Amino acid sequence: MTSGPVVVQVLDGENAIAKYRDVMGATDPKKAADATIRKVHALSIGENSVHGSDASDTAAQEIAQFFSGNEIVG
């Protein structure tokens, strides 16, 4: 799943998932909007340089893979 260093973060706020998905851009970098993370940095659909959860339930599961409850502040 990774080919280099990884930075893991938890974003929180109103519509955080939708807003971050806009910043990431389409999964296919060829279809991603200009200046999105995937348009600028992705090599292909399989090497798309960034991941973001698609829903709150998914986010909770993914956050739990990387962080214990007391590591999330805010």
All heavy atoms as TSV, in Angstrom:
chain	resi	resn	atom	element	x	y	z
A	1	MET	N	N	0.804	-1.192	0.000
A	1	MET	CA	C	0.000	0.000	0.000
A	1	MET	C	C	0.852	1.264	0.000
A	1	MET	O	O	0.358	2.308	-0.348
A	1	MET	CB	C	-0.925	0.025	1.212
A	1	MET	CG	C	-1.921	-1.101	1.252
A	1	MET	SD	S	-3.624	-0.785	0.769
A	1	MET	CE	C	-3.981	0.854	1.058
A	2	THR	N	N	2.101	1.172	0.419
A	2	THR	CA	C	2.942	2.371	0.448
A	2	THR	C	C	4.248	2.106	-0.288
A	2	THR	O	O	4.713	0.973	-0.378
A	2	THR	CB	C	3.263	2.810	1.885
A	2	THR	OG1	O	4.034	1.793	2.518
A	2	THR	CG2	C	2.001	3.077	2.683
A	3	SER	N	N	4.839	3.163	-0.782
A	3	SER	CA	C	6.131	3.035	-1.452
A	3	SER	C	C	7.155	4.018	-0.886
A	3	SER	O	O	8.226	4.180	-1.432
A	3	SER	CB	C	5.962	3.285	-2.951
A	3	SER	OG	O	5.483	4.597	-3.173
A	4	GLY	N	N	6.795	4.656	0.202
A	4	GLY	CA	C	7.693	5.621	0.815
A	4	GLY	C	C	7.159	6.058	2.159
A	4	GLY	O	O	6.212	5.470	2.681
A	5	PRO	N	N	7.764	7.083	2.732
A	5	PRO	CA	C	7.303	7.583	4.037
A	5	PRO	C	C	5.826	7.986	3.985
A	5	PRO	O	O	5.313	8.402	2.950
A	5	PRO	CB	C	8.171	8.810	4.271
A	5	PRO	CG	C	9.364	8.618	3.396
A	5	PRO	CD	C	8.876	7.854	2.198
A	6	VAL	N	N	5.167	7.862	5.119
A	6	VAL	CA	C	3.748	8.168	5.231
A	6	VAL	C	C	3.544	9.191	6.341
A	6	VAL	O	O	4.144	9.089	7.405
A	6	VAL	CB	C	2.941	6.892	5.564
A	6	VAL	CG1	C	1.478	7.207	5.791
A	6	VAL	CG2	C	3.112	5.864	4.464
A	7	VAL	N	N	2.693	10.158	6.099
A	7	VAL	CA	C	2.266	11.113	7.114
A	7	VAL	C	C	0.793	10.844	7.364
A	7	VAL	O	O	-0.013	10.872	6.436
A	7	VAL	CB	C	2.458	12.575	6.646
A	7	VAL	CG1	C	1.898	13.539	7.664
A	7	VAL	CG2	C	3.925	12.848	6.369
A	8	VAL	N	N	0.451	10.553	8.603
A	8	VAL	CA	C	-0.933	10.255	8.958
A	8	VAL	C	C	-1.454	11.405	9.793
A	8	VAL	O	O	-0.791	11.874	10.721
A	8	VAL	CB	C	-1.026	8.939	9.768
A	8	VAL	CG1	C	-2.458	8.605	10.100
A	8	VAL	CG2	C	-0.379	7.800	8.999
A	9	GLN	N	N	-2.658	11.871	9.455
A	9	GLN	CA	C	-3.251	12.980	10.193
A	9	GLN	C	C	-4.747	12.753	10.338
A	9	GLN	O	O	-5.352	12.030	9.557
A	9	GLN	CB	C	-2.997	14.296	9.477
A	9	GLN	CG	C	-3.547	14.354	8.072
A	9	GLN	CD	C	-3.162	15.625	7.343
A	9	GLN	OE1	O	-2.607	16.540	7.910
A	9	GLN	NE2	N	-3.472	15.683	6.069
A	10	VAL	N	N	-5.315	13.378	11.347
A	10	VAL	CA	C	-6.750	13.346	11.560
A	10	VAL	C	C	-7.250	14.777	11.392
A	10	VAL	O	O	-6.793	15.686	12.077
A	10	VAL	CB	C	-7.108	12.830	12.972
A	10	VAL	CG1	C	-8.614	12.886	13.203
A	10	VAL	CG2	C	-6.588	11.414	13.166
A	11	LEU	N	N	-8.166	14.962	10.464
A	11	LEU	CA	C	-8.758	16.278	10.235
A	11	LEU	C	C	-10.148	16.281	10.832
A	11	LEU	O	O	-10.887	15.305	10.719
A	11	LEU	CB	C	-8.833	16.566	8.730
A	11	LEU	CG	C	-7.508	16.505	7.983
A	11	LEU	CD1	C	-7.745	16.708	6.486
A	11	LEU	CD2	C	-6.537	17.537	8.517
A	12	ASP	N	N	-10.522	17.391	11.449
A	12	ASP	CA	C	-11.820	17.496	12.085
A	12	ASP	C	C	-12.410	18.851	11.759
A	12	ASP	O	O	-11.688	19.845	11.670
A	12	ASP	CB	C	-11.656	17.346	13.603
A	12	ASP	CG	C	-12.974	17.311	14.345
A	12	ASP	OD1	O	-13.988	16.901	13.753
A	12	ASP	OD2	O	-12.984	17.676	15.536
A	13	GLY	N	N	-13.685	18.883	11.548
A	13	GLY	CA	C	-14.361	20.140	11.276
A	13	GLY	C	C	-15.607	19.911	10.459
A	13	GLY	O	O	-15.883	18.795	10.008
A	14	GLU	N	N	-16.355	20.966	10.260
A	14	GLU	CA	C	-17.586	20.875	9.490
A	14	GLU	C	C	-17.279	20.455	8.064
A	14	GLU	O	O	-16.445	21.056	7.388
A	14	GLU	CB	C	-18.291	22.229	9.495
A	14	GLU	CG	C	-19.671	22.180	8.886
A	14	GLU	CD	C	-20.412	23.500	9.034
A	14	GLU	OE1	O	-20.181	24.205	10.031
A	14	GLU	OE2	O	-21.209	23.812	8.141
A	15	ASN	N	N	-17.908	19.385	7.633
A	15	ASN	CA	C	-17.725	18.832	6.281
A	15	ASN	C	C	-16.264	18.498	5.964
A	15	ASN	O	O	-15.833	18.611	4.813
A	15	ASN	CB	C	-18.289	19.789	5.223
A	15	ASN	CG	C	-19.772	19.989	5.365
A	15	ASN	OD1	O	-20.514	19.041	5.581
A	15	ASN	ND2	N	-20.216	21.224	5.263
A	16	ALA	N	N	-15.501	18.092	6.969
A	16	ALA	CA	C	-14.072	17.825	6.790
A	16	ALA	C	C	-13.808	16.781	5.711
A	16	ALA	O	O	-12.890	16.940	4.906
A	16	ALA	CB	C	-13.444	17.392	8.109
A	17	ILE	N	N	-14.598	15.726	5.672
A	17	ILE	CA	C	-14.373	14.667	4.688
A	17	ILE	C	C	-14.569	15.204	3.281
A	17	ILE	O	O	-13.710	15.038	2.408
A	17	ILE	CB	C	-15.273	13.443	4.965
A	17	ILE	CG1	C	-14.809	12.760	6.257
A	17	ILE	CG2	C	-15.249	12.463	3.790
A	17	ILE	CD1	C	-15.719	11.661	6.753
A	18	ALA	N	N	-15.677	15.864	3.037
A	18	ALA	CA	C	-15.960	16.398	1.698
A	18	ALA	C	C	-14.937	17.446	1.293
A	18	ALA	O	O	-14.462	17.461	0.142
A	18	ALA	CB	C	-17.368	16.992	1.660
A	19	LYS	N	N	-14.561	18.305	2.211
A	19	LYS	CA	C	-13.586	19.360	1.889
A	19	LYS	C	C	-12.233	18.758	1.539
A	19	LYS	O	O	-11.575	19.197	0.591
A	19	LYS	CB	C	-13.461	20.338	3.053
A	19	LYS	CG	C	-14.673	21.218	3.215
A	19	LYS	CD	C	-14.538	22.131	4.423
A	19	LYS	CE	C	-15.776	22.988	4.618
A	19	LYS	NZ	N	-15.678	23.824	5.820
A	20	TYR	N	N	-11.803	17.757	2.312
A	20	TYR	CA	C	-10.502	17.149	2.029
A	20	TYR	C	C	-10.542	16.362	0.722
A	20	TYR	O	O	-9.578	16.371	-0.040
A	20	TYR	CB	C	-10.037	16.267	3.188
A	20	TYR	CG	C	-8.603	15.831	3.019
A	20	TYR	CD1	C	-7.579	16.767	2.877
A	20	TYR	CD2	C	-8.263	14.497	2.976
A	20	TYR	CE1	C	-6.260	16.378	2.696
A	20	TYR	CE2	C	-6.946	14.099	2.801
A	20	TYR	CZ	C	-5.961	15.048	2.666
A	20	TYR	OH	O	-4.656	14.656	2.473
A	21	ARG	N	N	-11.662	15.716	0.435
A	21	ARG	CA	C	-11.768	14.983	-0.826
A	21	ARG	C	C	-11.674	15.953	-2.009
A	21	ARG	O	O	-11.103	15.615	-3.045
A	21	ARG	CB	C	-13.044	14.146	-0.851
A	21	ARG	CG	C	-12.966	12.993	0.191
A	21	ARG	CD	C	-14.144	12.067	0.166
A	21	ARG	NE	N	-14.149	11.223	-1.022
A	21	ARG	CZ	C	-13.393	10.140	-1.192
A	21	ARG	NH1	N	-12.533	9.781	-0.249
A	21	ARG	NH2	N	-13.483	9.426	-2.293
A	22	ASP	N	N	-12.178	17.163	-1.845
A	22	ASP	CA	C	-12.017	18.183	-2.893
A	22	ASP	C	C	-10.542	18.551	-3.070
A	22	ASP	O	O	-10.069	18.714	-4.195
A	22	ASP	CB	C	-12.816	19.445	-2.562
A	22	ASP	CG	C	-14.307	19.276	-2.766
A	22	ASP	OD1	O	-14.726	18.306	-3.442
A	22	ASP	OD2	O	-15.063	20.116	-2.239
A	23	VAL	N	N	-9.817	18.675	-1.973
A	23	VAL	CA	C	-8.389	19.024	-2.026
A	23	VAL	C	C	-7.576	17.885	-2.643
A	23	VAL	O	O	-6.630	18.126	-3.384
A	23	VAL	CB	C	-7.862	19.360	-0.608
A	23	VAL	CG1	C	-6.354	19.500	-0.589
A	23	VAL	CG2	C	-8.527	20.618	-0.077
A	24	MET	N	N	-7.970	16.634	-2.348
A	24	MET	CA	C	-7.251	15.480	-2.901
A	24	MET	C	C	-7.433	15.381	-4.409
A	24	MET	O	O	-6.500	15.040	-5.113
A	24	MET	CB	C	-7.746	14.181	-2.266
A	24	MET	CG	C	-7.336	14.002	-0.839
A	24	MET	SD	S	-7.717	12.358	-0.196
A	24	MET	CE	C	-9.471	12.229	-0.437
A	25	GLY	N	N	-8.641	15.614	-4.897
A	25	GLY	CA	C	-8.929	15.453	-6.319
A	25	GLY	C	C	-9.375	14.044	-6.637
A	25	GLY	O	O	-9.355	13.149	-5.796
A	26	ALA	N	N	-9.786	13.828	-7.861
A	26	ALA	CA	C	-10.266	12.521	-8.315
A	26	ALA	C	C	-9.189	11.454	-8.151
A	26	ALA	O	O	-7.993	11.739	-8.276
A	26	ALA	CB	C	-10.701	12.609	-9.775
A	27	THR	N	N	-9.615	10.214	-7.897
A	27	THR	CA	C	-8.668	9.105	-7.726
A	27	THR	C	C	-7.769	8.951	-8.948
A	27	THR	O	O	-6.582	8.680	-8.815
A	27	THR	CB	C	-9.435	7.795	-7.459
A	27	THR	OG1	O	-10.260	7.984	-6.300
A	27	THR	CG2	C	-8.483	6.645	-7.202
A	28	ASP	N	N	-8.329	9.130	-10.118
A	28	ASP	CA	C	-7.546	9.079	-11.358
A	28	ASP	C	C	-6.920	10.454	-11.580
A	28	ASP	O	O	-7.620	11.425	-11.852
A	28	ASP	CB	C	-8.455	8.725	-12.530
A	28	ASP	CG	C	-7.710	8.568	-13.839
A	28	ASP	OD1	O	-6.530	8.986	-13.924
A	28	ASP	OD2	O	-8.305	8.048	-14.793
A	29	PRO	N	N	-5.609	10.554	-11.450
A	29	PRO	CA	C	-4.974	11.865	-11.583
A	29	PRO	C	C	-5.220	12.538	-12.933
A	29	PRO	O	O	-5.201	13.761	-13.030
A	29	PRO	CB	C	-3.490	11.585	-11.363
A	29	PRO	CG	C	-3.326	10.120	-11.531
A	29	PRO	CD	C	-4.641	9.491	-11.226
A	30	LYS	N	N	-5.501	11.738	-13.958
A	30	LYS	CA	C	-5.801	12.316	-15.266
A	30	LYS	C	C	-7.130	13.064	-15.252
A	30	LYS	O	O	-7.347	13.965	-16.054
A	30	LYS	CB	C	-5.838	11.222	-16.338
A	30	LYS	CG	C	-4.489	10.583	-16.579
A	30	LYS	CD	C	-4.605	9.442	-17.577
A	30	LYS	CE	C	-3.272	8.713	-17.689
A	30	LYS	NZ	N	-3.388	7.506	-18.510
A	31	LYS	N	N	-8.017	12.691	-14.325
A	31	LYS	CA	C	-9.331	13.321	-14.215
A	31	LYS	C	C	-9.394	14.339	-13.079
A	31	LYS	O	O	-10.405	15.012	-12.907
A	31	LYS	CB	C	-10.406	12.260	-14.001
A	31	LYS	CG	C	-10.537	11.292	-15.160
A	31	LYS	CD	C	-11.578	10.244	-14.873
A	31	LYS	CE	C	-11.671	9.241	-16.016
A	31	LYS	NZ	N	-12.620	8.148	-15.715
A	32	ALA	N	N	-8.336	14.435	-12.296
A	32	ALA	CA	C	-8.325	15.340	-11.145
A	32	ALA	C	C	-8.218	16.792	-11.594
A	32	ALA	O	O	-7.586	17.105	-12.602
A	32	ALA	CB	C	-7.160	14.991	-10.220
A	33	ALA	N	N	-8.847	17.669	-10.826
A	33	ALA	CA	C	-8.796	19.101	-11.120
A	33	ALA	C	C	-7.379	19.638	-10.909
A	33	ALA	O	O	-6.616	19.120	-10.087
A	33	ALA	CB	C	-9.780	19.845	-10.225
A	34	ASP	N	N	-7.029	20.662	-11.665
A	34	ASP	CA	C	-5.724	21.309	-11.516
A	34	ASP	C	C	-5.507	21.739	-10.064
A	34	ASP	O	O	-6.454	22.125	-9.383
A	34	ASP	CB	C	-5.617	22.531	-12.427
A	34	ASP	CG	C	-5.522	22.145	-13.896
A	34	ASP	OD1	O	-5.187	20.984	-14.188
A	34	ASP	OD2	O	-5.797	23.017	-14.736
A	35	ALA	N	N	-4.284	21.668	-9.617
A	35	ALA	CA	C	-3.837	22.103	-8.290
A	35	ALA	C	C	-4.319	21.203	-7.151
A	35	ALA	O	O	-4.101	21.523	-5.994
A	35	ALA	CB	C	-4.216	23.551	-8.017
A	36	THR	N	N	-4.966	20.069	-7.445
A	36	THR	CA	C	-5.302	19.117	-6.388
A	36	THR	C	C	-4.073	18.249	-6.112
A	36	THR	O	O	-3.151	18.166	-6.929
A	36	THR	CB	C	-6.504	18.228	-6.771
A	36	THR	OG1	O	-6.188	17.497	-7.957
A	36	THR	CG2	C	-7.761	19.061	-6.978
A	37	ILE	N	N	-4.061	17.608	-4.960
A	37	ILE	CA	C	-2.913	16.783	-4.570
A	37	ILE	C	C	-2.642	15.704	-5.613
A	37	ILE	O	O	-1.503	15.493	-6.032
A	37	ILE	CB	C	-3.140	16.160	-3.178
A	37	ILE	CG1	C	-3.206	17.263	-2.110
A	37	ILE	CG2	C	-2.038	15.147	-2.845
A	37	ILE	CD1	C	-3.664	16.787	-0.751
A	38	ARG	N	N	-3.677	15.020	-6.042
A	38	ARG	CA	C	-3.478	13.926	-6.993
A	38	ARG	C	C	-3.067	14.427	-8.371
A	38	ARG	O	O	-2.260	13.787	-9.046
A	38	ARG	CB	C	-4.730	13.064	-7.071
A	38	ARG	CG	C	-4.916	12.245	-5.791
A	38	ARG	CD	C	-6.160	11.402	-5.852
A	38	ARG	NE	N	-6.250	10.514	-4.695
A	38	ARG	CZ	C	-7.381	10.232	-4.077
A	38	ARG	NH1	N	-8.516	10.765	-4.490
A	38	ARG	NH2	N	-7.377	9.423	-3.051
A	39	LYS	N	N	-3.589	15.536	-8.807
A	39	LYS	CA	C	-3.196	16.077	-10.114
A	39	LYS	C	C	-1.711	16.426	-10.112
A	39	LYS	O	O	-0.991	16.174	-11.074
A	39	LYS	CB	C	-4.032	17.316	-10.447
A	39	LYS	CG	C	-3.768	17.874	-11.826
A	39	LYS	CD	C	-4.256	16.906	-12.885
A	39	LYS	CE	C	-4.346	17.556	-14.243
A	39	LYS	NZ	N	-5.045	16.692	-15.189
A	40	VAL	N	N	-1.253	16.991	-9.012
A	40	VAL	CA	C	0.135	17.443	-8.918
A	40	VAL	C	C	1.105	16.297	-8.613
A	40	VAL	O	O	2.199	16.249	-9.178
A	40	VAL	CB	C	0.266	18.550	-7.834
A	40	VAL	CG1	C	1.704	18.931	-7.603
A	40	VAL	CG2	C	-0.564	19.773	-8.223
A	41	HIS	N	N	0.710	15.342	-7.753
A	41	HIS	CA	C	1.677	14.366	-7.241
A	41	HIS	C	C	1.443	12.912	-7.632
A	41	HIS	O	O	2.351	12.091	-7.505
A	41	HIS	CB	C	1.739	14.445	-5.713
A	41	HIS	CG	C	2.183	15.766	-5.209
A	41	HIS	ND1	N	3.489	16.205	-5.305
A	41	HIS	CD2	C	1.502	16.778	-4.636
A	41	HIS	CE1	C	3.585	17.408	-4.802
A	41	HIS	NE2	N	2.392	17.786	-4.385
A	42	ALA	N	N	0.248	12.543	-8.072
A	42	ALA	CA	C	-0.036	11.132	-8.347
A	42	ALA	C	C	0.579	10.678	-9.659
A	42	ALA	O	O	0.708	11.454	-10.605
A	42	ALA	CB	C	-1.539	10.899	-8.376
A	43	LEU	N	N	0.948	9.413	-9.709
A	43	LEU	CA	C	1.494	8.823	-10.929
A	43	LEU	C	C	0.436	8.062	-11.716
A	43	LEU	O	O	0.508	7.980	-12.936
A	43	LEU	CB	C	2.644	7.875	-10.571
A	43	LEU	CG	C	3.820	8.503	-9.819
A	43	LEU	CD1	C	4.831	7.433	-9.440
A	43	LEU	CD2	C	4.457	9.597	-10.654
A	44	SER	N	N	-0.538	7.477	-11.000
A	44	SER	CA	C	-1.584	6.673	-11.632
A	44	SER	C	C	-2.697	6.446	-10.619
A	44	SER	O	O	-2.582	6.869	-9.468
A	44	SER	CB	C	-1.021	5.323	-12.074
A	44	SER	OG	O	-0.652	4.556	-10.937
A	45	ILE	N	N	-3.735	5.730	-11.011
A	45	ILE	CA	C	-4.810	5.403	-10.067
A	45	ILE	C	C	-4.251	4.590	-8.903
A	45	ILE	O	O	-4.594	4.818	-7.756
A	45	ILE	CB	C	-5.950	4.637	-10.770
A	45	ILE	CG1	C	-6.667	5.568	-11.760
A	45	ILE	CG2	C	-6.942	4.073	-9.748
A	45	ILE	CD1	C	-7.713	4.883	-12.617
A	46	GLY	N	N	-3.373	3.652	-9.188
A	46	GLY	CA	C	-2.782	2.809	-8.148
A	46	GLY	C	C	-1.722	3.495	-7.320
A	46	GLY	O	O	-1.446	3.082	-6.197
A	47	GLU	N	N	-1.112	4.516	-7.862
A	47	GLU	CA	C	-0.078	5.282	-7.149
A	47	GLU	C	C	-0.566	6.725	-7.069
A	47	GLU	O	O	-0.039	7.614	-7.711
A	47	GLU	CB	C	1.244	5.214	-7.901
A	47	GLU	CG	C	1.812	3.815	-7.983
A	47	GLU	CD	C	3.056	3.766	-8.854
A	47	GLU	OE1	O	2.923	3.984	-10.072
A	47	GLU	OE2	O	4.138	3.524	-8.290
A	48	ASN	N	N	-1.628	6.903	-6.241
A	48	ASN	CA	C	-2.299	8.192	-6.275
A	48	ASN	C	C	-1.898	9.156	-5.174
A	48	ASN	O	O	-2.522	10.186	-4.992
A	48	ASN	CB	C	-3.819	8.023	-6.358
A	48	ASN	CG	C	-4.409	7.393	-5.136
A	48	ASN	OD1	O	-3.964	7.607	-4.018
A	48	ASN	ND2	N	-5.458	6.609	-5.339
A	49	SER	N	N	-0.900	8.848	-4.415
A	49	SER	CA	C	-0.193	9.749	-3.492
A	49	SER	C	C	-0.933	10.189	-2.246
A	49	SER	O	O	-0.317	10.781	-1.367
A	49	SER	CB	C	0.327	10.990	-4.224
A	49	SER	OG	O	-0.725	11.861	-4.581
A	50	VAL	N	N	-2.224	9.915	-2.121
A	50	VAL	CA	C	-2.952	10.392	-0.944
A	50	VAL	C	C	-4.197	9.532	-0.720
A	50	VAL	O	O	-4.747	8.970	-1.663
A	50	VAL	CB	C	-3.344	11.888	-1.111
A	50	VAL	CG1	C	-4.330	12.084	-2.220
A	50	VAL	CG2	C	-3.832	12.503	0.177
A	51	HIS	N	N	-4.583	9.431	0.529
A	51	HIS	CA	C	-5.822	8.716	0.863
A	51	HIS	C	C	-6.629	9.569	1.819
A	51	HIS	O	O	-6.084	10.241	2.687
A	51	HIS	CB	C	-5.524	7.376	1.532
A	51	HIS	CG	C	-6.759	6.712	2.061
A	51	HIS	ND1	N	-7.669	6.088	1.238
A	51	HIS	CD2	C	-7.260	6.627	3.310
A	51	HIS	CE1	C	-8.670	5.632	1.961
A	51	HIS	NE2	N	-8.443	5.940	3.233
A	52	GLY	N	N	-7.916	9.514	1.666
A	52	GLY	CA	C	-8.835	10.158	2.600
A	52	GLY	C	C	-10.062	9.294	2.746
A	52	GLY	O	O	-10.536	8.692	1.779
A	53	SER	N	N	-10.577	9.217	3.937
A	53	SER	CA	C	-11.772	8.424	4.194
A	53	SER	C	C	-12.951	8.952	3.389
A	53	SER	O	O	-13.032	10.139	3.093
A	53	SER	CB	C	-12.112	8.479	5.682
A	53	SER	OG	O	-11.025	8.037	6.453
A	54	ASP	N	N	-13.886	8.042	3.080
A	54	ASP	CA	C	-15.051	8.440	2.293
A	54	ASP	C	C	-16.295	8.677	3.132
A	54	ASP	O	O	-17.302	9.157	2.623
A	54	ASP	CB	C	-15.340	7.404	1.204
A	54	ASP	CG	C	-15.628	6.023	1.760
A	54	ASP	OD1	O	-15.555	5.820	2.989
A	54	ASP	OD2	O	-15.935	5.127	0.956
A	55	ALA	N	N	-16.241	8.341	4.419
A	55	ALA	CA	C	-17.391	8.522	5.299
A	55	ALA	C	C	-16.920	8.513	6.754
A	55	ALA	O	O	-15.819	8.039	7.054
A	55	ALA	CB	C	-18.407	7.404	5.075
A	56	SER	N	N	-17.758	9.005	7.640
A	56	SER	CA	C	-17.392	9.064	9.058
A	56	SER	C	C	-17.098	7.696	9.649
A	56	SER	O	O	-16.150	7.545	10.425
A	56	SER	CB	C	-18.511	9.735	9.861
A	56	SER	OG	O	-18.670	11.064	9.457
A	57	ASP	N	N	-17.896	6.691	9.290
A	57	ASP	CA	C	-17.667	5.337	9.811
A	57	ASP	C	C	-16.324	4.795	9.350
A	57	ASP	O	O	-15.582	4.192	10.129
A	57	ASP	CB	C	-18.784	4.388	9.368
A	57	ASP	CG	C	-20.122	4.713	10.005
A	57	ASP	OD1	O	-20.152	5.474	10.989
A	57	ASP	OD2	O	-21.140	4.188	9.523
A	58	THR	N	N	-16.018	4.996	8.090
A	58	THR	CA	C	-14.735	4.556	7.548
A	58	THR	C	C	-13.595	5.299	8.233
A	58	THR	O	O	-12.569	4.707	8.580
A	58	THR	CB	C	-14.669	4.812	6.028
A	58	THR	OG1	O	-15.845	4.293	5.416
A	58	THR	CG2	C	-13.451	4.168	5.411
A	59	ALA	N	N	-13.767	6.586	8.426
A	59	ALA	CA	C	-12.736	7.390	9.089
A	59	ALA	C	C	-12.452	6.858	10.491
A	59	ALA	O	O	-11.286	6.735	10.885
A	59	ALA	CB	C	-13.167	8.856	9.148
A	60	ALA	N	N	-13.484	6.525	11.231
A	60	ALA	CA	C	-13.289	5.997	12.586
A	60	ALA	C	C	-12.462	4.720	12.567
A	60	ALA	O	O	-11.552	4.539	13.393
A	60	ALA	CB	C	-14.641	5.758	13.250
A	61	GLN	N	N	-12.736	3.833	11.629
A	61	GLN	CA	C	-11.974	2.583	11.517
A	61	GLN	C	C	-10.525	2.861	11.130
A	61	GLN	O	O	-9.594	2.262	11.687
A	61	GLN	CB	C	-12.608	1.662	10.474
A	61	GLN	CG	C	-13.971	1.145	10.853
A	61	GLN	CD	C	-14.654	0.418	9.694
A	61	GLN	OE1	O	-14.109	0.308	8.601
A	61	GLN	NE2	N	-15.849	-0.077	9.937
A	62	GLU	N	N	-10.326	3.760	10.182
A	62	GLU	CA	C	-8.972	4.050	9.716
A	62	GLU	C	C	-8.166	4.793	10.771
A	62	GLU	O	O	-6.970	4.532	10.942
A	62	GLU	CB	C	-9.041	4.824	8.406
A	62	GLU	CG	C	-9.612	3.956	7.288
A	62	GLU	CD	C	-9.885	4.695	5.998
A	62	GLU	OE1	O	-9.887	5.947	5.989
A	62	GLU	OE2	O	-10.104	4.019	4.972
A	63	ILE	N	N	-8.781	5.693	11.491
A	63	ILE	CA	C	-8.096	6.416	12.569
A	63	ILE	C	C	-7.628	5.428	13.630
A	63	ILE	O	O	-6.499	5.518	14.122
A	63	ILE	CB	C	-9.008	7.499	13.169
A	63	ILE	CG1	C	-9.198	8.633	12.151
A	63	ILE	CG2	C	-8.451	8.034	14.483
A	63	ILE	CD1	C	-10.317	9.597	12.487
A	64	ALA	N	N	-8.483	4.459	13.978
A	64	ALA	CA	C	-8.141	3.465	14.995
A	64	ALA	C	C	-6.949	2.596	14.597
A	64	ALA	O	O	-6.256	2.056	15.459
A	64	ALA	CB	C	-9.363	2.593	15.293
A	65	GLN	N	N	-6.678	2.469	13.300
A	65	GLN	CA	C	-5.520	1.687	12.856
A	65	GLN	C	C	-4.203	2.390	13.186
A	65	GLN	O	O	-3.171	1.739	13.318
A	65	GLN	CB	C	-5.579	1.451	11.352
A	65	GLN	CG	C	-6.667	0.495	10.946
A	65	GLN	CD	C	-6.708	0.300	9.438
A	65	GLN	OE1	O	-6.422	1.203	8.661
A	65	GLN	NE2	N	-7.065	-0.896	9.021
A	66	PHE	N	N	-4.225	3.696	13.305
A	66	PHE	CA	C	-2.990	4.455	13.486
A	66	PHE	C	C	-2.853	5.119	14.850
A	66	PHE	O	O	-1.738	5.413	15.276
A	66	PHE	CB	C	-2.882	5.540	12.405
A	66	PHE	CG	C	-2.692	4.992	11.024
A	66	PHE	CD1	C	-3.765	4.831	10.165
A	66	PHE	CD2	C	-1.431	4.601	10.585
A	66	PHE	CE1	C	-3.594	4.323	8.892
A	66	PHE	CE2	C	-1.249	4.086	9.320
A	66	PHE	CZ	C	-2.331	3.939	8.467
A	67	PHE	N	N	-3.963	5.405	15.513
A	67	PHE	CA	C	-3.918	6.191	16.744
A	67	PHE	C	C	-4.719	5.510	17.852
A	67	PHE	O	O	-5.762	4.922	17.602
A	67	PHE	CB	C	-4.540	7.574	16.523
A	67	PHE	CG	C	-3.819	8.411	15.498
A	67	PHE	CD1	C	-4.322	8.496	14.203
A	67	PHE	CD2	C	-2.677	9.104	15.810
A	67	PHE	CE1	C	-3.674	9.270	13.243
A	67	PHE	CE2	C	-2.032	9.880	14.877
A	67	PHE	CZ	C	-2.515	9.962	13.586
A	68	SER	N	N	-4.225	5.649	19.099
A	68	SER	CA	C	-5.034	5.242	20.250
A	68	SER	C	C	-5.902	6.452	20.613
A	68	SER	O	O	-5.618	7.575	20.216
A	68	SER	CB	C	-4.131	4.833	21.419
A	68	SER	OG	O	-3.392	5.944	21.879
A	69	GLY	N	N	-6.932	6.202	21.376
A	69	GLY	CA	C	-7.883	7.270	21.731
A	69	GLY	C	C	-7.252	8.474	22.374
A	69	GLY	O	O	-7.653	9.606	22.135
A	70	ASN	N	N	-6.219	8.278	23.193
A	70	ASN	CA	C	-5.616	9.411	23.906
A	70	ASN	C	C	-4.616	10.195	23.040
A	70	ASN	O	O	-4.046	11.189	23.489
A	70	ASN	CB	C	-4.950	8.967	25.220
A	70	ASN	CG	C	-3.767	8.038	24.997
A	70	ASN	OD1	O	-3.486	7.611	23.881
A	70	ASN	ND2	N	-3.095	7.705	26.085
A	71	GLU	N	N	-4.391	9.773	21.821
A	71	GLU	CA	C	-3.484	10.505	20.927
A	71	GLU	C	C	-4.197	11.559	20.080
A	71	GLU	O	O	-3.554	12.374	19.444
A	71	GLU	CB	C	-2.761	9.527	19.992
A	71	GLU	CG	C	-1.809	8.613	20.725
A	71	GLU	CD	C	-1.149	7.625	19.779
A	71	GLU	OE1	O	-1.868	6.888	19.090
A	71	GLU	OE2	O	0.098	7.596	19.780
A	72	ILE	N	N	-5.512	11.531	20.089
A	72	ILE	CA	C	-6.291	12.502	19.329
A	72	ILE	C	C	-6.634	13.656	20.260
A	72	ILE	O	O	-7.256	13.479	21.301
A	72	ILE	CB	C	-7.584	11.880	18.757
A	72	ILE	CG1	C	-7.288	10.620	17.959
A	72	ILE	CG2	C	-8.363	12.897	17.942
A	72	ILE	CD1	C	-6.417	10.834	16.745
A	73	VAL	N	N	-6.217	14.852	19.892
A	73	VAL	CA	C	-6.422	16.039	20.720
A	73	VAL	C	C	-7.304	17.021	19.959
A	73	VAL	O	O	-7.152	17.216	18.760
A	73	VAL	CB	C	-5.065	16.711	21.044
A	73	VAL	CG1	C	-5.268	17.945	21.888
A	73	VAL	CG2	C	-4.146	15.724	21.730
A	74	GLY	N	N	-8.202	17.663	20.671
A	74	GLY	CA	C	-8.989	18.713	20.024
A	74	GLY	C	C	-10.455	18.551	20.135
A	74	GLY	O	O	-11.033	17.655	20.587
